[in-house]
Amino acid sequence: MLGIEAKTARSAWTVFVVGLGIWLAWEARSTLVVFALALLFAYLLAPVVGLVHRYTPGRVSPAVSLAIVYLALVAVLVTAGVTIGSRIAEEASSLASRLPDLARNEQWQSRIPLPAWLEPQRARIVGYMRTEVSQSGRDVVPYLQRLGAQVVLGARYLGYAVLIPVLAFFFLKDGGRMREAILDQVGRGTRRETVEGILNDIDRLLGQYIRALVLQALSAFVLYAVFLGATGAPYAMLLAGIAGPLEFIPVVGPMAAGLITGLVTGLAGYGYVAWFVLFWVVLRGFQDYVLIPFLLGAGIEMDPLLVLFGVLAGEQVAGIAGMFFSVPVIAIARVVTVRLRRGRAGVGFAGGFEEGIGKR
C-alpha cells in the first residue's frame, strides 16, 4: 500500500527485532553474567548432587540431595573463609603498608637480571621501575586495605554470593524441564534432532569446562602455597590466593600470577626467584599439557591463537567477565557450527560430542 514489498518489510522487521534483542542483552549484561555464572555453578555441583542422591540411604528426593550438598558447601566456605581468608586479608594489609618502602629498597635493584647490552642502562631502568612501583604502592595501599576487609566480610559481593547459588539451585532442580520445554518449541523431525544434539554437546562441554577450571585453580592455589611456603617466600598465602582465581582467565591469568608473584617476592628479598621461575614453567607444563587435557578429554580442542584472540577481544568487550567467558563462548559457537554443518550434510548424531567437536 505504501510501496513497500511484504518480503522487504519482513526482512526489515527481522533485522529490527534482532538488533533490539542484541541491544537489550547488552543493557542487561550484568544480569546475564550473573545467570551465566549460576549456570556454570550448577554444572559444577551437578556430579556431586548426583553422587549424593545415588548413595543416600532410601534414595531421597533430588531436592533433599541438593539441600545436603548446599549445607556441606556452606560449611566448607565458612571454614575456608575463617582460616584461609583471614590470613590472606592480614597479608594483604601488611603488603599494602610495606610496598612503598620495599620499592625504595636498593638491594633488589642489583639482582634484576638484564642482558649484557642493557647493563649500561641499568640505573635508568631501575630508576623508572622504582618510580612506577612506588607510585603504584601509594595508589594500591587504600585499595588493598579495603580488599583485605572485603575478603573477610564479603560485603561488596554478598548479594551475588547469595543470588548465584540460589539461581543454580533452580537450574539443578528444573534443568530437565527447561530442556524439554525448549525441545517442545522446536517440534519433531530433523530440526529437533539437530537442536537436541546441540544441547547435548553444550551440556557436556560446559560441565567439563567449569569442572576443569575449578580443579586447575585449586591445584594452582595448593601448589603455589606449598612451594612458596616451603621456600620461605613472604606473603605465600596471599600470592597463592591471587594465583588460584587468576587461573579462571585463560592464558593471561596464569602469566599475570607469575609476574605478580615474582615482583612481590623479589621486592621483599626472596632468595629463590630463579627457582620460582622454574616452578612456574613446570606448573604451566603440568596444567596445560597434562591436567587440562586429561580433564577435558577431546571436548575442547581450539587453537591457542584463537583462545588468546578471544581473551583479548573479550577483555575489550566486557572486561574480566569477557575474558572469563571468551573460551566457552567460542567453544559453543564451534559446537553449533559443527552440528549445523553435520545436519545439513545428513550425518547422523551417533558420534556425539567427541566425534563432532573433538576433531579439527
DRENGU-41748 format. One record per residue (C-alpha): y, x, z; residue number from 1. Coordinates in steps of 0.02 Angstrom, whole numbers, plus 50000, padded with zeros to 5 digits. Last residue first. Layout:
BEGIN
@c2 Y	c1 X	c3 Z	nr NUM .
...
***
This chain:
BEGIN
@c2 48476	c1 51990	c3 50693	nr 360 .
@c2 48331	c1 51918	c3 50788	nr 359 .
@c2 48343	c1 51844	c3 50963	nr 358 .
@c2 48427	c1 51686	c3 50908	nr 357 .
@c2 48304	c1 51584	c3 50807	nr 356 .
@c2 48143	c1 51666	c3 50862	nr 355 .
@c2 48190	c1 51686	c3 51045	nr 354 .
@c2 48268	c1 51515	c3 51064	nr 353 .
@c2 48135	c1 51407	c3 50987	nr 352 .
@c2 48008	c1 51458	c3 50857	nr 351 .
@c2 47942	c1 51280	c3 50849	nr 350 .
@c2 48105	c1 51218	c3 50778	nr 349 .
@c2 48051	c1 51198	c3 50598	nr 348 .
@c2 48148	c1 51271	c3 50452	nr 347 .
@c2 48223	c1 51143	c3 50332	nr 346 .
@c2 48355	c1 51264	c3 50267	nr 345 .
@c2 48493	c1 51148	c3 50326	nr 344 .
@c2 48415	c1 51143	c3 50499	nr 343 .
@c2 48393	c1 51331	c3 50505	nr 342 .
@c2 48577	c1 51353	c3 50462	nr 341 .
@c2 48626	c1 51225	c3 50593	nr 340 .
@c2 48520	c1 51313	c3 50723	nr 339 .
@c2 48586	c1 51485	c3 50681	nr 338 .
@c2 48768	c1 51429	c3 50685	nr 337 .
@c2 48748	c1 51332	c3 50847	nr 336 .
@c2 48664	c1 51477	c3 50936	nr 335 .
@c2 48793	c1 51601	c3 50869	nr 334 .
@c2 48934	c1 51493	c3 50933	nr 333 .
@c2 48844	c1 51487	c3 51100	nr 332 .
@c2 48832	c1 51678	c3 51103	nr 331 .
@c2 49017	c1 51697	c3 51062	nr 330 .
@c2 49063	c1 51575	c3 51201	nr 329 .
@c2 48941	c1 51659	c3 51321	nr 328 .
@c2 49019	c1 51831	c3 51285	nr 327 .
@c2 49202	c1 51777	c3 51295	nr 326 .
@c2 49187	c1 51678	c3 51457	nr 325 .
@c2 49226	c1 51822	c3 51576	nr 324 .
@c2 49362	c1 51900	c3 51469	nr 323 .
@c2 49443	c1 51730	c3 51442	nr 322 .
@c2 49441	c1 51695	c3 51629	nr 321 .
@c2 49525	c1 51863	c3 51659	nr 320 .
@c2 49670	c1 51818	c3 51544	nr 319 .
@c2 49655	c1 51663	c3 51435	nr 318 .
@c2 49700	c1 51707	c3 51255	nr 317 .
@c2 49744	c1 51891	c3 51269	nr 316 .
@c2 49599	c1 51926	c3 51386	nr 315 .
@c2 49480	c1 51831	c3 51273	nr 314 .
@c2 49531	c1 51938	c3 51125	nr 313 .
@c2 49493	c1 52097	c3 51222	nr 312 .
@c2 49325	c1 52031	c3 51285	nr 311 .
@c2 49276	c1 51956	c3 51117	nr 310 .
@c2 49318	c1 52117	c3 51024	nr 309 .
@c2 49215	c1 52217	c3 51150	nr 308 .
@c2 49067	c1 52099	c3 51129	nr 307 .
@c2 49079	c1 52106	c3 50939	nr 306 .
@c2 49087	c1 52296	c3 50947	nr 305 .
@c2 48933	c1 52297	c3 51059	nr 304 .
@c2 48834	c1 52200	c3 50927	nr 303 .
@c2 48750	c1 52049	c3 50999	nr 302 .
@c2 48574	c1 52015	c3 51060	nr 301 .
@c2 48571	c1 51878	c3 51188	nr 300 .
@c2 48401	c1 51798	c3 51216	nr 299 .
@c2 48281	c1 51937	c3 51169	nr 298 .
@c2 48242	c1 51975	c3 51351	nr 297 .
@c2 48394	c1 51932	c3 51456	nr 296 .
@c2 48332	c1 52002	c3 51621	nr 295 .
@c2 48242	c1 52152	c3 51546	nr 294 .
@c2 48384	c1 52190	c3 51425	nr 293 .
@c2 48506	c1 52180	c3 51574	nr 292 .
@c2 48407	c1 52293	c3 51691	nr 291 .
@c2 48351	c1 52433	c3 51574	nr 290 .
@c2 48479	c1 52482	c3 51441	nr 289 .
@c2 48645	c1 52419	c3 51508	nr 288 .
@c2 48615	c1 52424	c3 51695	nr 287 .
@c2 48509	c1 52583	c3 51702	nr 286 .
@c2 48620	c1 52677	c3 51579	nr 285 .
@c2 48775	c1 52618	c3 51669	nr 284 .
@c2 48705	c1 52674	c3 51836	nr 283 .
@c2 48659	c1 52845	c3 51767	nr 282 .
@c2 48836	c1 52869	c3 51699	nr 281 .
@c2 48912	c1 52808	c3 51864	nr 280 .
@c2 48803	c1 52925	c3 51967	nr 279 .
@c2 48853	c1 53073	c3 51858	nr 278 .
@c2 49036	c1 53028	c3 51882	nr 277 .
@c2 49004	c1 53009	c3 52069	nr 276 .
@c2 48927	c1 53183	c3 52073	nr 275 .
@c2 49086	c1 53252	c3 51993	nr 274 .
@c2 49191	c1 53159	c3 52123	nr 273 .
@c2 49089	c1 53232	c3 52266	nr 272 .
@c2 49222	c1 53310	c3 52377	nr 271 .
@c2 49321	c1 53154	c3 52420	nr 270 .
@c2 49498	c1 53206	c3 52465	nr 269 .
@c2 49577	c1 53033	c3 52480	nr 268 .
@c2 49662	c1 53046	c3 52311	nr 267 .
@c2 49495	c1 53083	c3 52228	nr 266 .
@c2 49413	c1 52936	c3 52317	nr 265 .
@c2 49547	c1 52817	c3 52254	nr 264 .
@c2 49552	c1 52884	c3 52076	nr 263 .
@c2 49364	c1 52897	c3 52051	nr 262 .
@c2 49333	c1 52724	c3 52123	nr 261 .
@c2 49469	c1 52645	c3 52018	nr 260 .
@c2 49408	c1 52732	c3 51860	nr 259 .
@c2 49226	c1 52681	c3 51889	nr 258 .
@c2 49272	c1 52501	c3 51927	nr 257 .
@c2 49383	c1 52493	c3 51772	nr 256 .
@c2 49239	c1 52554	c3 51663	nr 255 .
@c2 49122	c1 52425	c3 51740	nr 254 .
@c2 49248	c1 52284	c3 51706	nr 253 .
@c2 49296	c1 52332	c3 51527	nr 252 .
@c2 49121	c1 52322	c3 51453	nr 251 .
@c2 49085	c1 52142	c3 51504	nr 250 .
@c2 49186	c1 52064	c3 51646	nr 249 .
@c2 49061	c1 51999	c3 51776	nr 248 .
@c2 49026	c1 52178	c3 51827	nr 247 .
@c2 49202	c1 52181	c3 51900	nr 246 .
@c2 49136	c1 52072	c3 52043	nr 245 .
@c2 49022	c1 52213	c3 52105	nr 244 .
@c2 49139	c1 52361	c3 52079	nr 243 .
@c2 49277	c1 52292	c3 52190	nr 242 .
@c2 49164	c1 52258	c3 52339	nr 241 .
@c2 49084	c1 52429	c3 52313	nr 240 .
@c2 49258	c1 52505	c3 52320	nr 239 .
@c2 49297	c1 52411	c3 52480	nr 238 .
@c2 49130	c1 52456	c3 52558	nr 237 .
@c2 49150	c1 52641	c3 52521	nr 236 .
@c2 49331	c1 52654	c3 52579	nr 235 .
@c2 49313	c1 52842	c3 52602	nr 234 .
@c2 49162	c1 52929	c3 52524	nr 233 .
@c2 49038	c1 53006	c3 52644	nr 232 .
@c2 48903	c1 53046	c3 52518	nr 231 .
@c2 48781	c1 52919	c3 52590	nr 230 .
@c2 48915	c1 52784	c3 52599	nr 229 .
@c2 48971	c1 52811	c3 52420	nr 228 .
@c2 48792	c1 52808	c3 52355	nr 227 .
@c2 48732	c1 52661	c3 52461	nr 226 .
@c2 48888	c1 52554	c3 52435	nr 225 .
@c2 48894	c1 52587	c3 52248	nr 224 .
@c2 48707	c1 52549	c3 52232	nr 223 .
@c2 48722	c1 52387	c3 52331	nr 222 .
@c2 48876	c1 52323	c3 52241	nr 221 .
@c2 48808	c1 52372	c3 52069	nr 220 .
@c2 48641	c1 52287	c3 52106	nr 219 .
@c2 48730	c1 52129	c3 52163	nr 218 .
@c2 48841	c1 52126	c3 52007	nr 217 .
@c2 48692	c1 52151	c3 51890	nr 216 .
@c2 48592	c1 52018	c3 51981	nr 215 .
@c2 48737	c1 51897	c3 51963	nr 214 .
@c2 48762	c1 51939	c3 51780	nr 213 .
@c2 48577	c1 51919	c3 51738	nr 212 .
@c2 48571	c1 51750	c3 51825	nr 211 .
@c2 48726	c1 51695	c3 51728	nr 210 .
@c2 48656	c1 51749	c3 51559	nr 209 .
@c2 48477	c1 51688	c3 51577	nr 208 .
@c2 48530	c1 51514	c3 51627	nr 207 .
@c2 48667	c1 51508	c3 51496	nr 206 .
@c2 48547	c1 51558	c3 51357	nr 205 .
@c2 48406	c1 51441	c3 51409	nr 204 .
@c2 48517	c1 51288	c3 51412	nr 203 .
@c2 48609	c1 51341	c3 51255	nr 202 .
@c2 48443	c1 51356	c3 51162	nr 201 .
@c2 48378	c1 51189	c3 51222	nr 200 .
@c2 48543	c1 51103	c3 51184	nr 199 .
@c2 48544	c1 51174	c3 51007	nr 198 .
@c2 48363	c1 51120	c3 50978	nr 197 .
@c2 48404	c1 50945	c3 51040	nr 196 .
@c2 48554	c1 50936	c3 50923	nr 195 .
@c2 48446	c1 50986	c3 50774	nr 194 .
@c2 48305	c1 50867	c3 50819	nr 193 .
@c2 48429	c1 50726	c3 50843	nr 192 .
@c2 48503	c1 50759	c3 50670	nr 191 .
@c2 48331	c1 50767	c3 50592	nr 190 .
@c2 48280	c1 50594	c3 50648	nr 189 .
@c2 48347	c1 50484	c3 50785	nr 188 .
@c2 48515	c1 50440	c3 50860	nr 187 .
@c2 48653	c1 50562	c3 50907	nr 186 .
@c2 48726	c1 50456	c3 51047	nr 185 .
@c2 48555	c1 50446	c3 51128	nr 184 .
@c2 48546	c1 50636	c3 51128	nr 183 .
@c2 48706	c1 50650	c3 51227	nr 182 .
@c2 48649	c1 50519	c3 51352	nr 181 .
@c2 48482	c1 50608	c3 51370	nr 180 .
@c2 48570	c1 50769	c3 51415	nr 179 .
@c2 48682	c1 50685	c3 51542	nr 178 .
@c2 48530	c1 50600	c3 51621	nr 177 .
@c2 48442	c1 50768	c3 51641	nr 176 .
@c2 48596	c1 50850	c3 51715	nr 175 .
@c2 48619	c1 50715	c3 51847	nr 174 .
@c2 48570	c1 50805	c3 52008	nr 173 .
@c2 48599	c1 50984	c3 51952	nr 172 .
@c2 48764	c1 50944	c3 51869	nr 171 .
@c2 48812	c1 50836	c3 52019	nr 170 .
@c2 48778	c1 50980	c3 52139	nr 169 .
@c2 48872	c1 51100	c3 52025	nr 168 .
@c2 49026	c1 50989	c3 52041	nr 167 .
@c2 49015	c1 51001	c3 52230	nr 166 .
@c2 48983	c1 51189	c3 52222	nr 165 .
@c2 49140	c1 51211	c3 52114	nr 164 .
@c2 49251	c1 51099	c3 52219	nr 163 .
@c2 49231	c1 51189	c3 52385	nr 162 .
@c2 49270	c1 51365	c3 52328	nr 161 .
@c2 49400	c1 51293	c3 52209	nr 160 .
@c2 49494	c1 51215	c3 52355	nr 159 .
@c2 49474	c1 51368	c3 52465	nr 158 .
@c2 49546	c1 51482	c3 52332	nr 157 .
@c2 49706	c1 51534	c3 52418	nr 156 .
@c2 49647	c1 51512	c3 52596	nr 155 .
@c2 49489	c1 51618	c3 52584	nr 154 .
@c2 49515	c1 51667	c3 52766	nr 153 .
@c2 49427	c1 51835	c3 52767	nr 152 .
@c2 49460	c1 51890	c3 52588	nr 151 .
@c2 49630	c1 51807	c3 52599	nr 150 .
@c2 49684	c1 51921	c3 52741	nr 149 .
@c2 49637	c1 52076	c3 52643	nr 148 .
@c2 49723	c1 52007	c3 52488	nr 147 .
@c2 49886	c1 51984	c3 52583	nr 146 .
@c2 49877	c1 52166	c3 52640	nr 145 .
@c2 49827	c1 52220	c3 52466	nr 144 .
@c2 49978	c1 52132	c3 52390	nr 143 .
@c2 50101	c1 52197	c3 52518	nr 142 .
@c2 50045	c1 52377	c3 52488	nr 141 .
@c2 50023	c1 52363	c3 52299	nr 140 .
@c2 50202	c1 52391	c3 52249	nr 139 .
@c2 50228	c1 52543	c3 52359	nr 138 .
@c2 50062	c1 52616	c3 52303	nr 137 .
@c2 50101	c1 52584	c3 52121	nr 136 .
@c2 50263	c1 52680	c3 52139	nr 135 .
@c2 50170	c1 52824	c3 52222	nr 134 .
@c2 50034	c1 52820	c3 52090	nr 133 .
@c2 50161	c1 52823	c3 51949	nr 132 .
@c2 50266	c1 52962	c3 52024	nr 131 .
@c2 50114	c1 53068	c3 52067	nr 130 .
@c2 50040	c1 53043	c3 51894	nr 129 .
@c2 50202	c1 53099	c3 51811	nr 128 .
@c2 50216	c1 53251	c3 51923	nr 127 .
@c2 50034	c1 53296	c3 51892	nr 126 .
@c2 50061	c1 53288	c3 51704	nr 125 .
@c2 50220	c1 53393	c3 51711	nr 124 .
@c2 50141	c1 53523	c3 51825	nr 123 .
@c2 49982	c1 53531	c3 51722	nr 122 .
@c2 50072	c1 53558	c3 51556	nr 121 .
@c2 50022	c1 53741	c3 51538	nr 120 .
@c2 49842	c1 53687	c3 51579	nr 119 .
@c2 49834	c1 53566	c3 51432	nr 118 .
@c2 49755	c1 53688	c3 51308	nr 117 .
@c2 49623	c1 53734	c3 51437	nr 116 .
@c2 49565	c1 53555	c3 51454	nr 115 .
@c2 49609	c1 53472	c3 51621	nr 114 .
@c2 49506	c1 53435	c3 51776	nr 113 .
@c2 49616	c1 53371	c3 51920	nr 112 .
@c2 49570	c1 53476	c3 52072	nr 111 .
@c2 49740	c1 53559	c3 52088	nr 110 .
@c2 49827	c1 53391	c3 52111	nr 109 .
@c2 49706	c1 53330	c3 52244	nr 108 .
@c2 49775	c1 53451	c3 52374	nr 107 .
@c2 49958	c1 53406	c3 52344	nr 106 .
@c2 49963	c1 53248	c3 52449	nr 105 .
@c2 50108	c1 53140	c3 52388	nr 104 .
@c2 49992	c1 53007	c3 52316	nr 103 .
@c2 49893	c1 53003	c3 52477	nr 102 .
@c2 50051	c1 52965	c3 52574	nr 101 .
@c2 50093	c1 52817	c3 52460	nr 100 .
@c2 49911	c1 52753	c3 52473	nr 99 .
@c2 49895	c1 52759	c3 52662	nr 98 .
@c2 49956	c1 52584	c3 52708	nr 97 .
@c2 49866	c1 52497	c3 52565	nr 96 .
@c2 49708	c1 52597	c3 52595	nr 95 .
@c2 49701	c1 52541	c3 52777	nr 94 .
@c2 49734	c1 52359	c3 52732	nr 93 .
@c2 49596	c1 52362	c3 52600	nr 92 .
@c2 49477	c1 52449	c3 52721	nr 91 .
@c2 49503	c1 52313	c3 52851	nr 90 .
@c2 49480	c1 52173	c3 52724	nr 89 .
@c2 49321	c1 52252	c3 52657	nr 88 .
@c2 49253	c1 52262	c3 52835	nr 87 .
@c2 49292	c1 52080	c3 52867	nr 86 .
@c2 49209	c1 52028	c3 52706	nr 85 .
@c2 49049	c1 52124	c3 52739	nr 84 .
@c2 49009	c1 52052	c3 52910	nr 83 .
@c2 49097	c1 51884	c3 52929	nr 82 .
@c2 49099	c1 51842	c3 52745	nr 81 .
@c2 48918	c1 51893	c3 52720	nr 80 .
@c2 48861	c1 51784	c3 52865	nr 79 .
@c2 48965	c1 51637	c3 52804	nr 78 .
@c2 48900	c1 51657	c3 52627	nr 77 .
@c2 48718	c1 51666	c3 52681	nr 76 .
@c2 48732	c1 51513	c3 52794	nr 75 .
@c2 48821	c1 51414	c3 52659	nr 74 .
@c2 48685	c1 51459	c3 52534	nr 73 .
@c2 48547	c1 51405	c3 52654	nr 72 .
@c2 48633	c1 51237	c3 52677	nr 71 .
@c2 48655	c1 51220	c3 52489	nr 70 .
@c2 48472	c1 51257	c3 52454	nr 69 .
@c2 48412	c1 51130	c3 52583	nr 68 .
@c2 48531	c1 50997	c3 52515	nr 67 .
@c2 48471	c1 51026	c3 52337	nr 66 .
@c2 48290	c1 51007	c3 52394	nr 65 .
@c2 48338	c1 50844	c3 52481	nr 64 .
@c2 48419	c1 50780	c3 52320	nr 63 .
@c2 48264	c1 50831	c3 52220	nr 62 .
@c2 48157	c1 50715	c3 52330	nr 61 .
@c2 48032	c1 50790	c3 52450	nr 60 .
@c2 47865	c1 50857	c3 52388	nr 59 .
@c2 47768	c1 50824	c3 52548	nr 58 .
@c2 47788	c1 51002	c3 52608	nr 57 .
@c2 47921	c1 51096	c3 52508	nr 56 .
@c2 47842	c1 51218	c3 52387	nr 55 .
@c2 47889	c1 51142	c3 52220	nr 54 .
@c2 48058	c1 51072	c3 52276	nr 53 .
@c2 48108	c1 51240	c3 52348	nr 52 .
@c2 48060	c1 51330	c3 52188	nr 51 .
@c2 48151	c1 51203	c3 52079	nr 50 .
@c2 48307	c1 51218	c3 52185	nr 49 .
@c2 48299	c1 51408	c3 52173	nr 48 .
@c2 48274	c1 51401	c3 51983	nr 47 .
@c2 48425	c1 51283	c3 51964	nr 46 .
@c2 48544	c1 51382	c3 52076	nr 45 .
@c2 48614	c1 51498	c3 51943	nr 44 .
@c2 48618	c1 51362	c3 51811	nr 43 .
@c2 48718	c1 51254	c3 51932	nr 42 .
@c2 48839	c1 51397	c3 51961	nr 41 .
@c2 48860	c1 51412	c3 51772	nr 40 .
@c2 48903	c1 51227	c3 51764	nr 39 .
@c2 49023	c1 51242	c3 51910	nr 38 .
@c2 49108	c1 51389	c3 51824	nr 37 .
@c2 49127	c1 51284	c3 51666	nr 36 .
@c2 49198	c1 51138	c3 51768	nr 35 .
@c2 49326	c1 51253	c3 51849	nr 34 .
@c2 49370	c1 51331	c3 51681	nr 33 .
@c2 49393	c1 51158	c3 51605	nr 32 .
@c2 49512	c1 51110	c3 51745	nr 31 .
@c2 49616	c1 51265	c3 51715	nr 30 .
@c2 49612	c1 51236	c3 51527	nr 29 .
@c2 49683	c1 51060	c3 51539	nr 28 .
@c2 49833	c1 51097	c3 51428	nr 27 .
@c2 49721	c1 51196	c3 51310	nr 26 .
@c2 49594	c1 51055	c3 51301	nr 25 .
@c2 49732	c1 50929	c3 51266	nr 24 .
@c2 49799	c1 51037	c3 51124	nr 23 .
@c2 49625	c1 51061	c3 51049	nr 22 .
@c2 49591	c1 50874	c3 51059	nr 21 .
@c2 49759	c1 50833	c3 50979	nr 20 .
@c2 49722	c1 50954	c3 50837	nr 19 .
@c2 49552	c1 50874	c3 50809	nr 18 .
@c2 49627	c1 50698	c3 50813	nr 17 .
@c2 49767	c1 50748	c3 50692	nr 16 .
@c2 49649	c1 50835	c3 50571	nr 15 .
@c2 49536	c1 50681	c3 50572	nr 14 .
@c2 49685	c1 50566	c3 50543	nr 13 .
@c2 49742	c1 50672	c3 50396	nr 12 .
@c2 49568	c1 50665	c3 50321	nr 11 .
@c2 49558	c1 50477	c3 50345	nr 10 .
@c2 49729	c1 50454	c3 50266	nr 9 .
@c2 49682	c1 50563	c3 50117	nr 8 .
@c2 49523	c1 50462	c3 50089	nr 7 .
@c2 49619	c1 50297	c3 50102	nr 6 .
@c2 49747	c1 50353	c3 49973	nr 5 .
@c2 49929	c1 50346	c3 50023	nr 4 .
@c2 50048	c1 50255	c3 49904	nr 3 .
@c2 50117	c1 50143	c3 50040	nr 2 .
@c2 50000	c1 50000	c3 50000	nr 1 .
***
